Amino acid sequence: MEKTDEMTTDEPTEMMNLEPSAIIGFDGHVVCGLRVHPDQRHLVFPLGNEISIYELDTNKQTFLRGHTNTISTLDISTSGRMVASGQSNHMGFRAYVIVWDWATRKEISRYELHRVRVQSLCFSSNDQFLVSLGGKDCGSIIVWDIEQRTAICGTNATKETTGDATKVCSLNKRFTTFVSGGDQNLRVWNIDRERKRLTVQDVAVGKLRREFTGMRISPNDDTLYVGTMSGDIVKINLNCNPNPSVPSQDKMPVLLGCFGKHNARKPPGKDCEKYHYGVRDLLLLPDGKLIIGAGDGTIDLVQERNCNFKNYRGPTWPELKSLHSTKIDGVVTSLQIVHGKTLLIGTNGCEIYSLDLGNFSSSLRLLKTCHTNAVYDIAFPYNFSLVFATASHESIRIWSTSKMQELLRIVVPNFASSSIVFSRDGKSIISAWNDGVIRAFTPLSGKLIYAIPNAHNKGCSSVAVTSNGKIVVSGGIEGQVRVWKIDPYVQSLIGVLKEHYGPIESVHINSYDTEVVSASRDGSCVIWDLLRLTRKHVIFAHTQFIAAQYFPTGVQILTAGSDKLIGYWEAYDGSLVREVEGSKSGPINAIDMNMIGEYFVSAGTDQIVRLWNYQHGVEVAVGIGHASAITSARYSPNGKFLVTGSSDGGIFVWKVPEKFHMKIPDDILTSATARNEQSKPSSKASSATKAGSTGEVTAGSRKTTTPPSTGGSRTMRANAGIENVRQIESGRFKRSGSQITECPAVDPKAQPTVDPRVDTASLADDQEPWDTRSMAQSVSQMRLSAGGQSVARSDSKEHRP
């Protein structure tokens, strides 16, 4: 209560910007989105509405920001001096094309002539022109003069009798010529700079009808190789002079052949095989060999056989001989070569693989990965900031904050994890899934420790665990809060708290393990007595509550919801203390405080991350960078960075300005350091655990002593010690790559263990709200029926901690 009296909003606060230190992700859905810079030291790829520049040697990332929506295509000039990127936009709006300077990482110019989407981009070989192709709602090709910063000419990309164009590719020597391809169209274009117009010739392919995808042109501009969605490769003679000073000739580009893969085990006439799900991208090596990436994940190194197929009965000839082959998960969307010997593969599963061309069989390795669906929750181990876990569709992943790489992936096919939490001792990850099962895994190996089947009838939406790890509280879509007792060999239901009639969005236990607050879409937050399994107070508001969290000392509750407001509530009686506007547009989906409650973070559908001063209730820093709605946010235990996840699967790590770091008193920090230096590594864990059993936490100007029996807030001295100990322990586990573990199936007909004291009738989800919850609640419910809600509220005050 003292903290409330000290609050003031009169103090001026300087607004600062949150800068992302790393973005974990790769947008593999962008066709040919993965690019290698000509210096062979950097990767360039899109991440939402930003471009990531990833340094291969140091793993450092820098970003190009300026787009207002998701990036749809990009290209790098032949010299490497410029990068061009195009975006998609909402229907009816125009899409930007931005040209960036590589050396300064600054924007050179931007154009806005295409409608809705920019489909493809390519620089001319002399960096003079930039060719942009619009999407299906635009359908035009526009040529830009980069030096003059103006559009020279433009026209429709296709005829009315063919499909849409999807790709443009420039020649290597003749800078005034480029090729476009798409659905049943393949055309060669010439730029007439003096007359400011385009001339075009259609490639003579006869009766061949294909949807053309990836393109590669030979170094001397005489041959074009094009992949198709039919699974074969078309070879074209361009018939153009590589000398750009010579006027373009009237010779028509002609088809040389349509090639498939030769299968020597089949008889002639049936020995031609096509690539499943199409040829998505291909590379032409200096020695004339081709690298083919297919839609089924096949990677093939092939060469031409140079055979005569004059009388072959099919339109596709078995001309290609496979030299080496491998297969990856996902659809190949990008192929690139680094240093002439390493192949980089981008997939629509948002993963980047590396493959040594000299060793196809055993050199495949996962380089980068990320979620492909929304990140529903983020969790840190208690007082440990070196790793964090994320929950998404079909998987839980553990990431390293130092390398920004995936350490462990726990796969549960066909289901989504909506909430995760680490146990206080760090020995288990407890997760809630939309199939109604609560699963616990080991953090190092990802093995299943236990599973509670049918924990909720319509799916689990949230989960929380007490400090001793013996009690788990879960929330369900049906509106019930259930309490579970966790024993080594059995997990039993000990209470059903049934007040909500809407989905439970979050549950949070206070630091003393005596209360739990549940936030629901029905417009209420209920404060429950976790010891007696009764309702203490109800918080009502004209909103759909999405998040609720206790202040570290347990005196107040912070809430957020669909009304764009952040509310401060007294845990003592559920009264409203303050409301602040947390967003200008859209609901707030996530809130989280640092360990001492001095600052908290909020994020929502407006795609903005906001850092707040809790006591003054004002914004102190904002972060902009997400390309879609932010669905989760978490403060690191050391208070030095934030982690946010969005609905497109992107994970941003934001640096908290040093001004807003947690202030640890010097005497505590000095004593903790001295104790850690004197302790042996083998005894550090036990001493830190003992130190964590009692202590005091500083919050603002208040200092609250925690009794040893409550298991509440730990001292800053113990926190510093545990952080140091766990850093030493984590150094023993070094993995070269990500470990993937698949969870065994859980019997959908199995039922959870129910304590005999629990009324089994309360497990049904079709009862009226405000009904009894368990046998332990019967006395309180009778009192509520007789005397009204005020009696229950006064009764709860007498038993508050």
ABEGO torsion letter per residue (X at the ends): XAAAAABBAABBBBBBBBBBABBBEBBAABBGABBBBAAGABBBBBBEABBBBBBAAAGBBBBBBGBABBBABBBBBAAGABBBBBBBBBBGBBBBBBBBBAAAGBBABBBBABBGBBABBBBBAAGABBBBBBBAAAGBBBBBBAAAGBBABBBBABBAABBBBABBBBBAABAABBBBBBBGBBBBBBBBAAAGBBBBBBBBAEABBBBBBBBBBBAAGABBBBBBAAGBBBBBBAGBBABAABBBBABBBBBAEBBBBBBAABBBGAABBBBBGEBABBBBBAAGBBBBBBAAGBBBBBBBAGBBAAABABABBBABBBABBBBBBEBBABBBBBGGABBBBBBAAGBBBBBBAABAAAABBBABBBBABBBABBBBBBGBAABBBBBBBGBBBBBBAAAGBBABBBBBBGBBBABBBBBAAGABBBBBBAAGBBBBBBAAAGBBABBBBGABAAEBABBBBBAAGABBBBBBAAGBBBBBBBBAABBBBABBBBABABBBABBBBBAAGABBBBBBAAGBBBBBBAAAGBBABBBBBBBBBABBBBBAAGABBBBBBAAGBBBBBBAAAGBBABBBBABABEBBABBBBBAAGABBBBBBAAGBBBBBBAAAGBBABBBBGBABBBABBBBBAAGABBBBBBAAGBBBBBBBBAAABBBBBAAAAAAAAAAAAABBAAAAAAAAAAAAABEBBBBEABBBBBBAAAGBBBBAAAAAAAAAAAAAAAAABBBABBBBBBBBBBBAABBBBBBAABBAAAABAABBBGBBABAAAAAAAAAAAAAEAAAAAAAAAAABX
